[in-house]
Amino acid sequence: MPSKSKKEEKKKEEKHGKQKPMSALDMPDVPSGIPQHLEERRTRVFCGKDAPSQTQTAQYSGAYASADVDNSLDFEKWKKGFRADIVSLTDEVLEMELVGIDAAIANALRRILIAEVPTMAIEKVFIANNTSIMQDEVLSHRLGLIPVQADPSEFEYRTDEDVANESNTIVFKLNVKCVRKDGQMVNSAVTSNMLEWLPNGSRLPEDSDSKLTAFMHEQSPLEGPVKTVHEDILITKLRPGQELELEAHAVKGIGKTHAKWSPVATAFYRLMPEVILKQELVGAEAEQLVAMCPKKVFDIEDLGKQKTAKVSRPRDCSICRECLRLPGWDEKVELRRIKDHFIFTVESVGQMPPEKLFQRAVDILHGKCEKVLALSH
C-alpha cells in the first residue's frame, strides 16, 4: 500500500498537469495495431498475373510484436469469429462456407471425409455358378463398387478371424438366368436391383447345415431394409442359357483401405475470392472488363451520366486471370483470396446424406484431438 505522502504527491502532480513521459507508441503519429499492408498480407492471398503470393500463414505468436499485436490463438476470440453457413443442400451435395479456420483444419476434414468415414461395401463374393462371359474376379470387383445403403454405426468392424454374424456382415443373394421368351431375351441385363438382401444370413452351401454365416437372429436395421443406393447399375450382361448364382457379403470399412468404402464422390474446398477494382472503370473500359470475364463477375452500373464497372458476383470468380491478361490491367484489377474463408463442397455417393457425413467427419476429428490430449497428459 502506498503511503499517504505518496498519494498526496500524486494528487499534486495531477493537479499541476505533471504527467509520465510519453512512449513512442503512445504518440498520435504512430499507428496502433498492424499496418494495413501487413494486415492484407496476413489475411489475403494475392493472385497475380503469373502466380499467387503471400500464401503462407503466420502462426507464431510474436510475428507482429513490433506492432504491439499478440498473434497467439485466443480460443474465446476464435469462437466468436468462427462461422459455418450452409449455402445449398440437396440429397447428394452440400455446399457450405467455413469462416475463421486454418487451411490445415479444412484439409483435415476433407481427408477424413474421403478416407476415414466408414461405410458398408461388398468385400467377399461366393460364386456358386457363373456361365456369363465375365470372369469371376471382374464380376467380384464390380459388385464391390456398388454403394450399399446401410448405416455403418449399426455394425461392427470384422477381421479375418471373426465369424460372419448379424452384427458385422450384410448378405446379398444374386440368382439370375437369361431366357428367351416370345422372341425376346428376359434378364439379359443384370442390374443392382436384382441383389436380394438376406436378413437371416447366408443360404450357402445349400446341401449343408453349416452355412457361410452364423446369424443368431434376423437383422432389423433402424433405417429400414438394406439395399443398394442405385437400382440401375449394370453388373453384367447375359445371353439365353447363361446364369449367375452367388452371394455377396458386405462388411464395414473405410476409404483408406479401399476406395469402395469411401462415402463421397469427392470432397473439396476453395478459398473465397475477393475482387478489387483499383480505379474507377467507365465507358469502353467498363464494357471491355465485363466482356473479358467468363464467369460474369462484373456488371455495368448505368446511373445516367456514364457506364461504370462494378463487382457483382465475386464468389463466382474462379481466378482464371482473364481480366489480367492484357497489358496494364493488373494496375486496374486485383484478385485475392481470403485465407480463412473456405467454400467447402461435399458430394455424397448416396449411402448417407452429405450433412450427416460432414458431422461424422467432425466427430472423427474431435476423437483424434481427444487422443492427442490424452497422450499429452
N, C-alpha and C positions, 0 to 999 in steps of 0.2 A: 504494500500500500504506500503510495507516495505521501510525503509529509505535507502538513498544511502550508508551509512556506513555499514548497514547490508548486502547489496548486495555486497559491496567490500570485507567484511569478508568472505562471502560465496564463492566468486571467489578465494580468497587466500587459503581457505580450500581445494577447488577442485584442485588448482594448486599444493599444497604441499601434496596431496593424503590423506587428512583427510576425513574420511567417518563416517556416522552414525553407531552406534552399530548394529551388525547383529542380527536379530531374529533367534530363533532356527528353525523356519520353513523355513528360507532362507538358511540354511546351506545345502551344497551339499549332505551330507549323510542322510538327512531326505527326504523321498519320498513325492512328492506332489500329491494331489488327493487321491481317495480311493485306498487302497491296493488291490492287485489282488484277494486275497482270500475273501475280503469283497465285491468286485465288482461281483464276481461269485455268492456269496450268495444273492446279491441284484437282480441279473438278471436271475438266474437259479434255477430250482427245481432239486434236486439231487435224482435220483431214485435208491435207494439201493436195496440190495438183498431182504430185508424184507418189507420195506415201504419207501415212499418218505420223504424227509426232505427239510427244507428251503422253505416251500410252501407259507409262508406269504410274503406280500409286505410292504415295509417301506414307508408310506405316510407322515410321519412327516418331516417338512422342516429342522429340526435340527438333523435328525437322524445321519448324518455324519459330524457334526460340528467340532469334534475333528480332522478330516482330512481336515478341511477348505474347505468343499464342501457343497454348498447350494442345498438341495434336494427338494426345493419347485417347484411347477409346473410352468414352463415357457411356455406360450401358443405359442409364436413365435417359440421356440425351438421344441415344440411338433409338430407344423405344418410341420416343415422341416423333422422331423423323421417319421411322420405317412405315411403309405403306404397301399393301398388296391389293390391287384393284383388278377385278375381272372385267376384261374388255368384251369378250364374246365367249359363249359356251354352247356347244352342241353335244350330241351323244358321243362324238368321237374326238372333237377338237376343243381344247381350252387355250385361250389367249389371255394373258394377264400381264400386268405391269408390277414389277417389284422395284420399289424405290428405297434407297438407303442402305443397300447391302454391297458387299465387295464382290468382285468377279469370281473369287475363289468359292464363295457360297453358292452363287448361281451355277457355277460349273459342277460343284459337288452334287447339287440337286439334279442336274442334267445327267450326270454319270450314274447316279443311283437309279433314276427312272429307267435308264437303258439296261443296266446290268445287275441291279440288286433288288428290285421289287419282284417278289415271287409270283408265279402263275402255275397253272396246271397245263401239261403238254404230254402228248403220247411219247413214251420212251421205249416200250417193248412191244413188238408185234409178233404174235404167234400165228403162223400161216398153216392152215390145215390143207388148203387146196388152192392152187393158183395156176390156171391154164391160160391166163392172158399173155399178151406179148411183153408185158412189163416184168422186168426182173424183180425178185423178192426184195433186194436191197434198195432199189429205186422206189419201189412201192412203199416200203417202210419209211424211207426218208420223206416222201410226200405226205404220208399220214402224220408224221411228227410235226410238220409245219402248219397243220390245220389248227387254228385257235379254238381252244375249249373254253366254254363259258361255265366256269365254276369258281366259287370263292375260295382262294387258296388258304385263307385263315381258318377254314373248317377242316383242313387236312394237315397231316404231319409230313415232314421230310422222310424219305425212305432211302436206306442204304442197301448195299448189295447183300448184307447179312440179314436184313429184316424180311419177315414174311409178309407177302401182299395181303392186306386186310382192308376193312371198310374205312379205316382212318388214314390210310396213306395211298390208296390206289383207286382209280376210276376205270371201269372195264367197259369197252365198247365192242359190239359184235358187228361184223360185216359179212353178209351171206347173199351174194347176188349171182344170178345166172342169166345170161343173154339168150333169148329165144326168138324165133321168127313166128309172128302171129299176124294172120290176114295180110301177108305180104310186107309187113313192117317189122323192124327189129325192136324188141322190148328190152329195156335195161342195157342198151348199148353204151350209155354214158353213166359211169359210176361217180356219183357226187357225194358230198359230205353229209347231206341229209339222210343218206342210207345207213349211216353209222347209228346203231341202236344201243342205247345205254342200258347196261345190265346192273340194276341196283343191288342184286343179290350176289354179284360176283361172277367168276368165270364158270363157263359150262364145258370147258375143255380139260382133259380129253373126255369125250362122250362115253367111252367104254370103260371108264374107271371112276370109282368113288372119290379118289384123290384128285382134286381139281388144282388149277394153277393158282388159285387164291384161297384164303381161309377166312371168309366173311362170317362173323358171328351173328350179325343181324343186317337187315336191309338198310341201305343208305337213304337218308332223307335230308338233303341239303336245305338250309333255311331259305335260299333264294329260288327254290323250285327245281324242276328236273334239270339234270345236266345235259347239255347239248353242245353242238358246235356253234360258233358265233355266226358263221355264214353258212347257208344251206346249199349254195350253188357252186361250191368249189369243186372243180373237176379233179378226180383222183386218177382215173384211167378210163380207157375205152375197151369194150368187149365186142366180140363178134359172135354170131349164133353158135351155141355149143360151148363157149368159153365160160368159166366160172371162177368166182372168188369166195373163199371161206376163210375167215381169220378172226382173231381177237386182238384188240389194241388196248394196252394198259397205259393210262396216263398217270403221271406222278408229279409231285411238287418240285420246282426247281427255279433257278434264277438265270438271267441272261448272261452272266459271267461264265456259266458252264457251257451253255449253248444258246444260240440266238432264238431258238424256237420258244424259249421261256421268256423272252423279252416282251413286256406288255405294251410297248409303244412302237409304232411305225417309225417315229422319230421324236426327239425332244431337243429343242434348240432355243437359243436366245440371241438377241442383238441389242446393242446399246441404243438408247433413244436418240434420234438425230436432232440436231439443232442447226437451223439455217439462219444466217445473219446477213442482212444487206448492209454493207459498209457505207454506202452512199445512196441517195435517192435516185432511182432509175425511172425516167419518164420517157414518154413518146416512143420512138422507134426502139430504143434500148429496152424498154419495158416489154414490148411485144416480142423482141428477139429472145429475152430471157424466158418468157412463158413458152415460146416455141421450142427452145432448146431442151427443156426438161421433159423426159419421157414419162415421169411419174405424176406430172401435173401438180407439182408442189406450189407453184406460183400462180397468182391471178392478177388480172388488171383491175385496178380501182379507178373508176372514172367519176370524178367529182365535178365535172363540168368544165373546168379550166384545162386540165391536161390529164392524160392517162399515166397512172403511176403503178409500178410493180409492187406487190406485197406478198409476203409469205403466208399462204392459207392452210397448207397441209404439210407441216414439217415432219409429222410422224410417218408419212408415206415415202419420205426420201430414202433411197437405197444407197446413197453416197456413190453414185455412178460417176460423178465429177463431170458430167456433160456441160454443166454451167461454168466449168473452169477451163475447158479445153482451149478456147480461143485466147490469144494473147491479150493480157490486160484484165481479163475478167476475174482473176484471183484477187485483184485490188478492189473489186466491186462486191463480190460474194464470198462469204466464208462459211465453210461446212465444219460442223463439230459433232461430237457425240458426248453425252453426259455419262460420266464414268460410273455413277452409282444408280443409274436408272435403266432397268432391263425390261425389254419386251420378251416375255417368256411364252413359248408355244409348246403344247403337249398334244401329240396325235396318238390316240389310243388305238390299239389293234382291235379292241372290242370286248375283251374279257371283262373289263371294268370301265366305268366312266372316267374321263380324264381328271375330273376334280378329285375323285377318290384315289387315283394313282398319285397325284401330287401330294395329297395328305399323307399317304403311306410313305412317300419318299422323305417327307419332313420328319415323320416318326422314326424312320431308319437313321437319318442324320442325327436326330436327337439321341438315339440309342448309342451311336458311335461316340458322341460327345460325353455321354454318361460313363462309357467305358474308360475314356481317356482320363476323366476326372477321378474315377475310382482307382486307376493305376497310379495317378499322381499322389493320392493320399495314402 
